[in-house]
């Protein structure tokens, strides 16, 4: 089975760390972010892994080589100009000839990748999005009214949202939606498919999940590594 990790981001929100080290190689506990992701994918049977790179691509290529040290077949794809969050996949379309997982290079999760993959393959859609329920506290009371009269109050309600979790499963036929060598984001792909009434499926993640795109989240990942990932390695 095949997977693509999008590892070309500049990591602007993680400066000054990313001025020296590309974001996917930042250390979390005893491993880099990419090592943790690759190891998780390998555990669930994904042996052909592609790294879509841009910023400091040579660092990543030298670190991983052909992937044999990590128990996978690894290929590094480099975009010459920034192609967005979906565009880099078009450079690999000849090699992505079976359903494949795509994930952002700054996501840590304990999702069962095989379960997600099998679910997605069964769907009558070319794209499955993973979503995550986020509950955010709201600091103000919500007032309900009819004309000039107050009809009710809800004190500091939580805001419930479902966010994109940065992990996708795609089928090869999806490349008909991709432009050639153009900047193309995941949001653009989803909007185009919906506009053409092409079905898009969703898979709700209920497992541990963390986006480490910000400094605070990076520190959180450091604190939680032993709890969620080091113990997992020892099983």
CORCORJO-V718412 format. One record per backbone hydrogen bond with DSSP energy under -1.0 kcal/mol. CO is the residue of the C=O (numbers start at 0). NH is the residue of the N-H. E is the energy in kcal/mol with one decimal. If there is no record, write none. Layout:
BEGIN
co=CO nh=NH e=E
co=CO nh=NH e=E
END
This chain:
BEGIN
co=0 nh=47 e=-1.9
co=1 nh=100 e=-1.9
co=2 nh=49 e=-2.7
co=3 nh=102 e=-2.3
co=4 nh=6 e=-1.1
co=4 nh=51 e=-2.4
co=5 nh=104 e=-1.9
co=7 nh=54 e=-1.1
co=10 nh=13 e=-1.6
co=11 nh=14 e=-1.5
co=13 nh=16 e=-1.1
co=15 nh=18 e=-1.5
co=16 nh=19 e=-1.2
co=16 nh=20 e=-1.9
co=21 nh=24 e=-2.3
co=22 nh=25 e=-1.8
co=23 nh=33 e=-2.6
co=25 nh=32 e=-1.5
co=27 nh=30 e=-1.9
co=30 nh=27 e=-4.3
co=31 nh=35 e=-2.0
co=32 nh=36 e=-2.2
co=33 nh=37 e=-3.0
co=34 nh=38 e=-2.5
co=35 nh=39 e=-2.2
co=36 nh=40 e=-2.5
co=37 nh=41 e=-2.6
co=38 nh=42 e=-2.0
co=40 nh=45 e=-2.3
co=41 nh=44 e=-2.0
co=46 nh=72 e=-3.8
co=47 nh=2 e=-2.1
co=48 nh=74 e=-2.1
co=49 nh=4 e=-2.8
co=50 nh=76 e=-3.0
co=51 nh=6 e=-2.4
co=52 nh=78 e=-2.3
co=53 nh=56 e=-1.4
co=55 nh=59 e=-1.3
co=56 nh=60 e=-2.4
co=57 nh=61 e=-2.3
co=58 nh=62 e=-1.9
co=59 nh=63 e=-2.0
co=60 nh=64 e=-2.3
co=63 nh=66 e=-2.1
co=65 nh=73 e=-3.0
co=66 nh=69 e=-1.5
co=66 nh=71 e=-2.1
co=67 nh=70 e=-1.3
co=72 nh=48 e=-2.5
co=74 nh=50 e=-2.9
co=76 nh=52 e=-3.6
co=82 nh=183 e=-2.6
co=85 nh=88 e=-1.9
co=86 nh=89 e=-1.5
co=88 nh=91 e=-1.7
co=91 nh=94 e=-1.9
co=91 nh=95 e=-1.2
co=94 nh=96 e=-1.2
co=99 nh=169 e=-2.8
co=100 nh=3 e=-2.9
co=101 nh=167 e=-3.4
co=102 nh=5 e=-2.8
co=103 nh=106 e=-1.0
co=105 nh=211 e=-2.8
co=107 nh=209 e=-2.5
co=110 nh=112 e=-1.2
co=111 nh=115 e=-2.3
co=112 nh=116 e=-2.6
co=113 nh=117 e=-2.9
co=114 nh=118 e=-2.2
co=115 nh=119 e=-2.3
co=116 nh=120 e=-2.5
co=117 nh=121 e=-1.3
co=119 nh=122 e=-1.0
co=122 nh=124 e=-1.4
co=125 nh=170 e=-1.9
co=126 nh=200 e=-2.7
co=127 nh=168 e=-1.9
co=128 nh=202 e=-2.6
co=129 nh=164 e=-2.6
co=130 nh=204 e=-3.2
co=131 nh=162 e=-2.7
co=133 nh=160 e=-2.7
co=135 nh=158 e=-3.4
co=141 nh=153 e=-2.6
co=143 nh=150 e=-2.5
co=143 nh=151 e=-1.5
co=145 nh=148 e=-1.9
co=148 nh=145 e=-2.9
co=151 nh=143 e=-2.7
co=153 nh=141 e=-3.4
co=158 nh=135 e=-2.9
co=160 nh=133 e=-3.3
co=162 nh=131 e=-2.1
co=165 nh=103 e=-2.4
co=166 nh=129 e=-1.6
co=167 nh=101 e=-2.8
co=168 nh=127 e=-2.4
co=169 nh=99 e=-2.6
co=170 nh=173 e=-2.6
co=171 nh=174 e=-1.8
co=172 nh=175 e=-1.5
co=173 nh=176 e=-2.2
co=174 nh=177 e=-1.2
co=183 nh=85 e=-2.5
co=183 nh=86 e=-2.6
co=184 nh=188 e=-2.1
co=185 nh=189 e=-2.6
co=186 nh=190 e=-2.4
co=187 nh=191 e=-2.5
co=188 nh=192 e=-2.3
co=189 nh=193 e=-2.5
co=190 nh=194 e=-2.5
co=191 nh=195 e=-1.6
co=192 nh=197 e=-3.1
co=193 nh=196 e=-1.5
co=200 nh=128 e=-2.9
co=202 nh=130 e=-2.2
co=207 nh=109 e=-2.1
co=209 nh=107 e=-2.6
co=213 nh=217 e=-2.2
co=214 nh=218 e=-2.1
co=215 nh=219 e=-1.9
co=216 nh=220 e=-2.5
co=217 nh=221 e=-1.8
co=218 nh=222 e=-1.9
co=219 nh=223 e=-1.9
co=220 nh=224 e=-1.1
co=223 nh=227 e=-2.3
co=224 nh=228 e=-3.0
co=224 nh=229 e=-2.0
co=225 nh=230 e=-1.3
co=228 nh=232 e=-2.0
co=229 nh=233 e=-1.0
co=231 nh=234 e=-1.2
END
